Amino acid sequence: MEKVRGLFSSFWGNLFLLLVLVSVRSNLAEAGSVVKFLPGFEGPLPFELETGYIGVGESEDVQLFYHFVKSESNPQTDPLLIWLTGGPGCSSFGGLTSGIGPLKFQPVLCNGTLTTLVTNPYSWTEVASIIFLDSPVGAGFSYARTAKASQSTDLQASEHNYEFLRKWLHDNPEYISNSFYIGGGSYAGITVPILAQLVSNGNVAGIEPHIHLKGYILGNPAPTTQGDGNHAIPFAHRMALISNELYESLKVTCKGEYVNIDPSNAPCLKNIEAYNKLIDNINLEHVLEPTCPDVSPKPNDLFSGRRSTVETFYKKFEELDVLEFNPVQCRAAIGKKLIYYWANDMSVQEALHVRKGTIKEWVGCNYSILYTKNAGSVVPYHANLSTKGYRSLIYSGDHDMVSPYLGTEEWIRSLNYPIIDDWRQWIHQGQVAGYTRTYANKMTFATVKGAGHIAQTTKPAECRSMFGRWISYQPL
């Protein structure tokens, strides 16, 4: 609980500054701009889209970019959700166009022209208004006006997100009374509960506007800043990627520690080497999906903290020629590449009201940002938030090896909450879509059958059904 106590301390320390920043907005602050047309989409957009920047931090030197989509049902009463993407350093634009948002790209190979955008029939904006935020600074179209402001941490980014939220609601008071949720996936498993704690603290302190926080949603979340590499090996064993003999030997020689290995432990290192060979060319984000050259990261790359390795991986990805790949087999790689081409087109940036000259190049995940992972484990945040009565939905694609469902189950069990609805199937259109369990602390855990690290991209209909039921207080 020390992390949570520390957050309370930093919260009060920054409270005065926050009040000043909220009450005295910078002259550079701008209202969001309505977007009615987008290159690649035929005709006017059939939903309400707004984009803009909100300045946060000292002298508002951090400029956070956002997309806001109004609920397509009843925005006056439907919940408001802010969506954070992982990385850290990944843009929320992927959520808008290839996940939970109202748009998606036609799954075709790129021929040098802008690809076609179509509506997503499984958009979560059918039942909720969503703010897609590019955070931390340096992600997506967000930028810093000074070198100092370009540096961030887990805790500082969360404070920036809280400041952003308060200012956004100040500019959009019609949403203050709506039920509010915080959501995200992957590394946002760190920043989402921290932001939820900040909002809760602010409400207790009587800070206006009061934010009607009801809960939070996490998909395939990282439980610590080091990720969940220790559960990758048990997962590989369950998926029949490694033999039972090797698995038993790994357990004995490594004693359950597969990431921070003692360099003098030769038997463990030998077994790890054998393990790495066996999972070579396995798509860790979705073990059933084929790999594409230089697209699938190596074991532990995504959360290991070895940023140079991760940066090299994404550099290779950006150099890919998607024309070389089968659009079905390499749908994930092609989808990311199409977003990259589209977001860097000047006509697109003009339509989105992106400020010229603020970024050199849009990248899906900016791993060159100056970012320090200082939150450690966020399990204490979950424990503290649950005592406040907040709801939570934690879901895992069951074929994700980056943040395996085994690790998520373990940290949930560590909270020691009674089970009120035990392990059972949840159904979508007459088929088993996954399995779920509900706890006494208003936490629901669900697997998404056949999904990977970003469950909503491979199982969009099922995830839309899951979200729609949960957000409306219905059982999965």
VENLINFEN-V159462 format. One record per backbone hydrogen bond with DSSP energy under -0.5 kcal/mol. CO is the residue of the C=O (numbers start at 1). NH is the residue of the N-H. If there is no record, write none. Layout:
CO & NH
CO & NH
//
This chain:
1 & 5
2 & 6
3 & 7
4 & 8
5 & 9
6 & 10
7 & 11
8 & 12
9 & 13
10 & 14
11 & 15
12 & 15
12 & 16
14 & 18
15 & 19
16 & 20
17 & 21
18 & 22
19 & 23
20 & 24
23 & 25
26 & 29
33 & 51
34 & 36
35 & 49
36 & 45
38 & 41
40 & 42
40 & 117
41 & 43
47 & 49
48 & 70
49 & 35
50 & 68
51 & 33
52 & 66
53 & 30
54 & 64
56 & 62
57 & 60
58 & 61
61 & 63
61 & 145
62 & 56
62 & 64
63 & 143
64 & 54
65 & 134
66 & 52
67 & 132
68 & 50
68 & 70
69 & 130
71 & 75
74 & 77
74 & 78
79 & 129
80 & 181
81 & 131
82 & 84
82 & 183
83 & 133
84 & 185
86 & 89
86 & 90
89 & 140
89 & 366
91 & 94
92 & 95
92 & 96
93 & 97
94 & 98
95 & 99
95 & 101
96 & 103
97 & 105
100 & 124
100 & 125
102 & 120
104 & 118
106 & 108
116 & 106
117 & 42
118 & 104
119 & 121
120 & 123
123 & 126
124 & 127
124 & 128
125 & 72
127 & 79
129 & 81
130 & 69
130 & 132
131 & 83
131 & 133
132 & 67
133 & 135
136 & 139
139 & 142
143 & 63
146 & 150
147 & 150
148 & 151
150 & 370
152 & 372
153 & 157
154 & 158
155 & 159
156 & 160
157 & 161
158 & 162
159 & 163
160 & 164
161 & 165
162 & 166
163 & 167
164 & 168
165 & 169
166 & 170
167 & 171
168 & 172
172 & 175
173 & 176
175 & 178
176 & 212
179 & 80
180 & 214
180 & 215
181 & 82
182 & 217
183 & 84
184 & 219
185 & 188
186 & 189
186 & 222
187 & 190
187 & 191
188 & 192
190 & 194
191 & 195
192 & 196
193 & 197
194 & 198
195 & 199
196 & 200
197 & 201
198 & 202
199 & 203
200 & 204
201 & 205
202 & 207
203 & 206
210 & 212
211 & 213
212 & 180
214 & 391
215 & 182
216 & 393
217 & 184
218 & 220
218 & 395
219 & 186
223 & 378
224 & 227
226 & 229
228 & 231
229 & 232
229 & 233
231 & 235
232 & 236
233 & 237
234 & 238
235 & 239
236 & 241
236 & 242
237 & 240
243 & 247
244 & 248
245 & 249
246 & 250
247 & 251
248 & 252
249 & 253
250 & 254
251 & 255
254 & 257
256 & 258
259 & 261
262 & 265
264 & 266
265 & 269
266 & 270
267 & 271
268 & 272
269 & 273
270 & 274
271 & 275
272 & 276
273 & 277
274 & 278
275 & 279
277 & 280
279 & 282
282 & 284
283 & 286
284 & 401
284 & 402
285 & 453
286 & 289
289 & 283
292 & 295
292 & 296
298 & 301
300 & 304
305 & 307
306 & 309
306 & 310
307 & 311
308 & 312
309 & 313
310 & 314
311 & 315
312 & 316
313 & 317
314 & 318
315 & 319
317 & 320
320 & 322
321 & 324
322 & 325
326 & 330
328 & 331
330 & 334
331 & 335
332 & 336
333 & 337
334 & 338
335 & 339
336 & 340
337 & 341
338 & 342
339 & 343
340 & 344
342 & 345
345 & 349
346 & 350
347 & 351
348 & 352
349 & 354
350 & 353
355 & 358
363 & 140
364 & 91
365 & 367
366 & 369
369 & 371
370 & 152
372 & 154
372 & 374
376 & 225
378 & 381
378 & 382
379 & 383
380 & 384
381 & 385
382 & 386
383 & 387
384 & 388
385 & 388
385 & 390
386 & 389
391 & 216
392 & 444
393 & 218
393 & 395
394 & 446
395 & 220
396 & 448
397 & 400
399 & 287
399 & 401
402 & 228
404 & 407
404 & 408
405 & 409
406 & 410
407 & 411
408 & 412
409 & 413
410 & 414
412 & 415
413 & 416
418 & 440
421 & 438
424 & 436
426 & 433
426 & 434
428 & 431
431 & 428
431 & 433
433 & 449
434 & 426
435 & 447
436 & 424
437 & 445
438 & 420
438 & 421
439 & 442
442 & 392
443 & 439
444 & 394
445 & 437
446 & 396
447 & 449
448 & 398
448 & 451
451 & 399
453 & 455
454 & 457
454 & 458
455 & 459
459 & 463
460 & 464
461 & 465
462 & 466
463 & 467
464 & 468
465 & 469
466 & 470
467 & 471
468 & 472
469 & 474
470 & 473
//
